[in-house]
């Protein structure tokens, strides 16, 4: 009997309107057509009540069957109907979101593969075998995420993936899933119940832990899919380059983004400093977040995306796509020809530096040349280890980075762990809100041997290579802390000691802090979320984490003014540094260097070169004004 398996494309599933259109088409066929799902038996496709009773949601696979003359043609037509988004409104106005990664692209849109639906519970004949099946499914998720972490192009994404691996491997969680299965529960439901108890605990704890519920949900959905033997939720593979559309992107998804396949990204949630936005900028993929109704775009619909303005045009013709591609090609060609140091039109220098997580980032042949490294994140060497890295291992790693950056400044950030980057070998106690707890410099003070070893290794590598190395501490709040860190650096033989300004208290005391150290670097991502009490991963608060917010710019201005008076460098290494529209404003606020993903450097260089310093200062004054 001819069959067709198809995924429901309507955003709301086969509810009233889409079901009515499908049922009417099926009823008009001269043969009997049935429809079923993996968990519900076949029903007549011409029966409205029967089709609604299937409860086929968006992304559910349904099986169509028919027999008789013309069955194949009828099934092809009905399958196309099911795959369409019958909830979409034709010829609608362009969608508008928040542009977070510049550039434009055009092509077919495809939505994320949705999480699996739990089937009706089934009787279990062999509980022990079912427990083994549940554990095997969780192990497969762990192995897949570990593989993605190793292949991740972005070190931040790799860190988050490794944290997820630790969660899915947790013996308490795996033990709970096995125990549930041993009571006679099938593997999929056993996994769901095991995660449910931890999910409730996280929500009850509130704060940072409540924000991690989305990570638990992602792991649960992947493990259930593995147990059911269906595709894990994630990025589709339509076989052609495409525009990726999603409600949001989990860490496991962002780590697997391939710029050759994914032309642009559009999400309904997210913000300018979310992991997805940061990775999109580092890969040069145009991206739009907070775009309402994006999931209403039917798979295969041709769209164009503008990552600067946030506009998404739906249902455009090939001429519009070609025009967009040509404009983007011209933009990229112009950026590819950009070279030289960062400076304004009248020659005022602003160093353009690169953010890196390892030596591999400096070995990327496609990365534009930077004037040095403004942020070397060292925590990658520490994460997921049962004991701290030895002195010799650290010296070797740092030496390789310094040699690859030969003749240029390297700014090393000391270990920035805690919060979402726990260190297993430290056995840190749980905190009500780790984002406001023992992290960064605070963690180093509690474990001084860790920091002393790191500073010794950095100094030894700097001496061995003869390179210019600056060192800065994260999460510093007071002048006393800056003084203490500087003393530690001097004791290790390091001549340039600085601190990161990520806490409003540090910005408010910046003059006193600069009196105790040699430079500061502003981490705008954390400074923004702490200033506005707005989690950077919460898409509903994206407007507050917009780096053009006057309150944030005032704090940056305070730092720039204090640096100028003290004659000491003031850098920015948050995502604001990678925004070409914001770079002239930062220059006008007194910032002396900008550190960013290397691929963002050409656009920022051209933005600086187009304006004089006086024009940059004029823009800065306007941005600081109320409502600016």
C-alpha positions, 0 to 999 in steps of 0.5 A: 500500500502506498504511504507517505511520511511527512512532518506537520508544518503548521505552527499550531499543528493540525488544529481547526483551520489546517485540519479543515483544509487537509480533511477537505482535500482528503475527502475529495479524493476518490479513494480511502485515505488514512492518517496516523502517528507513531503513537496513535492508530490510523483514522480516516483522513476525511473525518474532521473529528478523527484528524483532530483527535490525533493531536498532531502538533508542529513537527509531528511525523504523520503517515498517510496511506491510500490504495487504488488508482491515483493513490500516489498522486493523491498522497503527494498532494496531501503530503505537500499540504501537511508540510505547509504552514497553513497558519501562515498569512499570505503576502504579509508585511516584512517581519521586524526583530533586533539585528545582532549580527551585520550582513544580509542573506537570502534563500529558503527558510527552514525551522528547527527540528522540534522536540519529540512528543512523548507517546502513550506509555507502554507496558514494560516486560523487562524493567532491567532492559528498559533501564539499560535503554534509558541509560544508553539514550542518555549516554548517546546524548553525552557522546554527541555533545562531547563530539560537538564540543571538540568540533566547536568553532567557538570556545564559549560554545564549547564551554557551555557544551561541556557543562551540559555533558556534566549535567547529563552524566551526573550520577544522580540524574542517570540513577533516577532515570534507571530507577524509574525504568526499573519500576516498569516505566518505559525509557522515554517516560523514565527519562522525562520523570527523572528530569522533572524532579530536577527541573522543579528544584531548579525553578524553586531555587529561582535566580541563576538556577531557574535560568538553567531550566532551558538547558535541562529541557534541551538535554531531556528532549535529546535523551527522549528522542534517542530513547524513541529512536527519532531525530534529536531536536536541532538544526535541519539539513535540507540539503541546500544552504538555508536561513535557520529559523527557531524560537531560540537556539540551545548551546548544543545547536549554536556549537554546530553552526556551519556558515557554509550551510546556514546563511542567516539566523532568525529567532523569536527569542534571544538578545544581543549578548546571547550565546547565539548572537555572540557566535553568529558575529564571530562566524560572520553569519547575519542574525536577527533575534526577538522577531515575533512570529518567525516560526510562522514562516513555512519551511522552504519559503524564500526570505531575505534577512538584514542582520543590521536593521532586523528586517526579515522579508517573507515570500520574496522572489528570486530577483530580491534574493539575487539582489541581496546576495549581490549587495552582500558580496559587495559588502564582504569584498569591501571588508576583505580589502580593508587593512591597516591599523584602527584609526579615525579619519584624522589619524587618531589610533584605536587599537583593534584586537582579537578575542581568543580562547586558545591557540587554535583561534590564532591559527585560523587562516580565514581570520582577519589580522588583528593588532594583537589579542585583547582578551585571552580567555584561559578558562578552557584549560581548566574546565571539565578537569578532575585536577588543576592543570600543572605548571608545565602544561600551562607554560606550554599552552601560554607560550604557544599563544604568545609565539603565534601573536609574536610582536603584538600585545597579548592581554591574558584574563586570569581564570574566570570560573564560577557561575555557568563555568564550574570547576569540578576539581574545586568542588564548589558549594552550591550558591543561591545565585552563582552569577552574583557569587563566588566567581572570577577574582573572588574564586581566585582569592579563595583558592590562591594556589590556583592563581599563583600557579597561573601567574607564574606560568604566564610570567615564565611563558612571557620570559621564554618568548620575550613577548609583551604580555598584560594580565587582567583579573575578572569580576573586580569590584573595589580599588582594594581588590585591584591593589591586591591583584596588582601586587600578586602580578608584580610578585610573579614578575609581570609588569602590566597588571589590569582589571576588568570593569564588569560591575557597576561598583568598579565603574563608579570607583574607576579613578581609585581603581586606575590608581592601583593598576596599569589599565582597565578593560570593560566587559560590556556584556556583564556590565550591562546585565548587572547595571540593568539587573537583566540576564543577558540570556533572557530574550524578553529583556534584550532591550535593556542589554542593548549596548546603546543604553545611555546608562551603560554608555555613561559608565563607559564614559566615566572609565574613558575620562578617568583613563585619559586623566590617569594616562592609562589605557581603557579597552572594551572587550565585550560584544559592544566592541564588535558593533560597527555602529557603536565603535565610533561612539566608544572612540568618542567616549575615550576608549583606546582599544577594542577587542572582538571576534577577529571576523568583526575587525574589518567592519569596525576598522572601516566604521572608525576610518569614516569619521574624525575624532571630533565627529566620534565625540559629537556622536558620543555626546548625542548618545549620552543625552536622555533618549539618545 
